[in-house]
């Protein structure tokens, strides 16, 4: 009996030790490109929003990032697939290999004060963006200066660049309601649960004031200064795929293909100049 | 994408199909697997019975949501193997997690049912010269089925609603479809509409179980 117990325990300990050993080691992603080439496609993790990745009337996935990814895939001779993910699980999805790129208006910068470069390798930045404050149209007269936002309730996407901006404006973390997507934050605002939302300017330009968000408007208070930022694509750390995607981006920019796609979505003035230089 | 009643119904039905498939396949695999685990934990070979009880303890003792994360993400993160790749990868991962989880719950119901049969019946069968397997198949099994029907119907109905947890790994079941397409755009009523889908489905199951109970109520005094 005792011997058996000892054997069982040692088995458990061996399993435990191997588990902890493998989890400590830096994972090696330098063979990513070979693997992607072999299987013939790469997977982009997305959430659905205009103008980056969204469904048109026919139910087809379109958008700037969608077409951009397809163009990159074309150049590399593989296929681009898109997987709708929970934005909060994006690093988990990336590191477990269920997606290969985070490509969905992904801001090059920090998240909760931690630089995102800790989690991913970025490709070239390709599009300029800002965070922007959205309010209900009827509040436009009262919420007209930075001071008016102090102590107000805000809705943001958890883990987004807008979260820290909203925290700065409201002055208190407790005032933030965090959601799965930027669209959910807007919904919260139009339903009257919060006083303002902070989302990407590119998204706000495409969605605020139309359709389901007709009652919303972009806040134009001149004393709210928000640092400009850029979008880039996130790849696994140490992956050799990053260089491949960069090569494709440079070529597409040189040939004017990227500019064409940008024009289609009204983003031609927001492309990063001298991309890749 | 339209937001009229018909197109919402159609797209929700598509999600509900995934929900139903997940439900059906989970039952199909976890019912027999549960019996295997039940036999394992009743085994006279102690290490096997310990192992089965340990597994049941771990699976019943941790949230199903966590198990979904572990099944889908951990193989890729720790060992760099992508078991669940391809189109149906997420669904398969969810199915594996659900089957293991429900098999453990079922195994305890089976065990309770089997152990509730009086010892005298085994002894009587032995006197009549029946083998162990014969005894189980012809004497014990159907009595067990009758006894466990009520707790099983409980678990099965819980499973219908638990399938919505699969959305944490982005399986396109009905709640995930609704969250991504409608809730995120401020449409709240589809959420309650989904409630009707489940209510009808569970209603059918309830009738089915009532029918089975009636069917199996012979020899009742």
Interface residues (C-beta under 8 A of the other chain):
Chain A: X1 X4 X8 X19 X22 X23 X27 X28 X39 X47 X48 X55 X57 X59 X83 X84 X85 X86 X89 X92 X93 X95 X96 X97 X98 X180 X181 X183 X184 X186 X187 X190 X191 X211 X212 X213
Chain B: X1 X2 X46 X47 X50 X69 X72 X73 X74 X75 X76 X77 X78 X79 X80 X82 X84 X85 X89 X90 X168 X169 X170 X172 X179 X180 X181 X183 X184 X185 X186 X187
